Each structure stands twice: as C-alpha cells, then as structure tokens.
Amino acid sequence: MSPVARRLVVRGTVQGVGFRWSTRSRALQLGLVGYAANLADGRVHVVAEGPRTDLDQLLAYLRGPDTPGRVDTVVERFESARGELTGFVER
C-alpha cells in the first residue's frame, strides 16, 4: 500500500498538556513519520505519512478519550506523501 500524507489541525485544549508528546508516541507505535507542532493561536498542526489505515488509527486516537487535554475539532486534509520525513518529532 502506498504511503499517503495527512495534515491535521487540532483545536481545543491541546497545548501544555502533553498532546504533542502523546501524538508522537502513538504515531511511532504505528510506524508513521512526521511531526506535531504548536501553532501561535493555541492549535496543534500534525503532519503524518504512512499507510492510510495507520493514519486512520492515529486520527481515531486524536479524536478519542485517551489523548491529553481536550480536542474540540480536527480538520484534516489528505495529500500525496512526499517521502521527505523521517521519524516523528515534536516541533
């Protein structure tokens, strides 16, 4: 299965609560590459690449009850994977 990319913008109480760390941890468990970065307006931007089924699992985790903080909305966009990312980091 070809890797795809998913760009997510997460809104809610997602800064200062371990959200990026938990996102990174779950993404690494799934074998995804990418990053989670705080935005100046309090949202978190997540870019992840990998098989679509694994990306779906990451999205379900982010929308689920086990993430730190509180997620109000997740806006997502699919793209072609660029293959430029390695590992999964917090920015």
N, C-alpha and C positions, 0 to 999 in steps of 0.2 A: 504494500500500500504506500503510495507516495505521501511524503510529509506535506502538511499544509500549515499555514500560519493563522493564528487567531490573535487579534488585537482587542483588548478589553479595557474599558474604563469603568472602574468600580467606584460607586458613590455611597457614602454612609459614614459611619464612624470607623474609618479604616487606616488612620494614621496614629502612631503612638501606642498601638495595641498589639503589635507582633504580626500584623496582617501580611506584610511582605515576607517575613521570615517563614510563616506557615505556608504561604503560596509557593515559595521556593522549595520548601521541604516536600510538599505534595507533588510539585512538578518534577523534582528529581526522582521521587519514587516511581513516577510514571514514565521516566526516561525522556522527558521533554527538555528542550533548550529554550533559553530566552531570558527575560528579566521582569522584575516588578519594581516600579519607580514611583515615588511620591510626586504628586503634582502640587503646584503652589496653592491651588484652591481647595486642597483637602482630599481630593480624589487620588486613586492609585491607578496607574497605567500598567497593564500587564501585556507583554508580548510573549507568545509561546508558539513553538513549532514542534510538529511531530505528527503521528498518525491521528486522524480525525477522532477515532474512538477514544484515544487517550486525552485529547483536547476536550472532548465532551465530559470525560470524568473530572478533569480539572475545573471546568465550568460548574459542574454539579457540586463539587466541593466548595467552590467560592460562594455559591448561592445557598449552600446548606447550613445547618445549625452548628457545625463544628469549627467554623472559621472564627478567629478572634474579632472582637468588635461587633459591628452591625453593618450588614450590607443592605442598602436600600434598593439600588438598581445596578445592573451590569449591562452596559452597552457593548455589543460585540460586532466584530467585522472580520470576515474571512479574507485571506489573501493567499497568493502563492508563496510557498516557503522560499526564502532566499538562500538558505544554507550557509549564512554568514555567522550564525550564532553558535557558541559552544558553551556548554554548561548552563546553569540557571543562576542568575545573580540578583542581588538586591542593589538597586541604584538609589 
